[in-house]
Amino acid sequence: PDFYAVAGVAVGDVLNIRMHPDPHAAKVGEIPPEGTCVRNLGCQGGLTFQEFTELSGEQKAERLKENPRWCKVEYQGTTGWVAGRYLTEGACGE
């Protein structure tokens, strides 16, 4: 998708934007739990189409632990990486 919306982030928490696709990388920004208009700049990691269609739910969960999906995004002028599991397809009313 061209844009994402934040999903699965608790009220009162934020989705951290990181310098690199790593949970320990420096934080460069944040997106609120109701964030929208998150521009998609490309993702890496996650399940392949074959894994998505052929693996069991348990196998998919294990594979995602080994190879989590990270997405490069731009949100309100800040560019960086976020954990893909917290994104869903969204829109932007530009």
C-alpha positions in Angstrom: 0.0 0.0 0.0 1.0 3.6 -0.4 0.0 4.4 3.2 -0.4 2.6 6.5 -2.3 3.1 9.6 -1.1 2.1 13.1 -2.7 -1.1 14.5 -2.2 -3.0 17.7 -0.5 -0.2 19.7 -2.1 0.3 23.1 -3.8 3.7 23.9 -1.2 5.8 25.8 1.7 4.0 24.0 3.5 4.9 20.7 5.0 3.1 17.8 8.7 4.0 17.8 10.4 5.1 14.6 14.0 3.8 14.6 17.1 4.7 12.6 17.7 1.1 11.5 15.4 -2.0 11.2 16.4 -3.2 14.7 14.5 -2.9 18.0 17.7 -1.6 19.7 18.5 1.1 17.1 18.3 4.7 18.1 14.7 6.1 18.2 14.2 9.0 15.8 10.5 9.6 16.3 7.2 8.1 17.3 3.7 7.6 15.9 0.6 7.6 18.1 -1.6 4.5 18.4 -4.3 6.1 16.1 -1.7 7.3 13.6 -2.6 7.4 9.9 -1.0 8.8 6.7 2.1 6.7 7.4 3.9 6.7 4.0 5.2 3.3 2.9 8.8 3.4 1.7 9.3 -0.3 1.6 9.5 -3.3 3.9 12.0 -6.1 4.5 11.7 -9.4 6.3 8.5 -11.2 7.2 7.0 -14.1 5.5 7.4 -15.0 1.8 4.3 -15.7 -0.2 5.1 -19.4 -0.1 5.6 -19.4 3.7 2.3 -17.4 4.1 0.4 -19.9 2.0 2.0 -23.2 3.1 3.0 -22.9 6.8 0.7 -23.6 9.8 -0.2 -20.7 12.1 2.4 -22.0 14.6 5.1 -22.2 11.9 4.3 -18.7 10.7 4.7 -17.3 14.2 8.0 -19.0 14.6 9.3 -17.8 11.2 8.2 -14.2 12.1 10.3 -14.4 15.3 13.3 -15.4 13.2 12.7 -12.9 10.4 10.5 -10.0 11.6 9.1 -7.6 9.1 10.4 -4.0 9.3 9.0 -1.2 7.2 10.7 2.1 6.3 8.1 4.9 6.7 7.7 8.6 6.7 5.4 10.2 9.2 5.0 13.9 9.6 8.5 14.6 8.2 10.3 11.9 10.1 11.7 9.0 8.2 12.8 5.7 9.7 11.9 2.1 10.4 9.0 0.6 12.4 8.0 -3.0 13.3 5.7 -4.1 10.5 3.4 -6.1 12.8 2.0 -2.7 14.0 1.0 -1.5 10.5 -2.2 -2.1 8.5 -3.1 -0.8 5.1 -4.4 2.7 5.4 -5.2 5.8 3.4 -4.3 9.5 3.5 -6.8 12.2 2.6 -4.2 14.5 1.0 
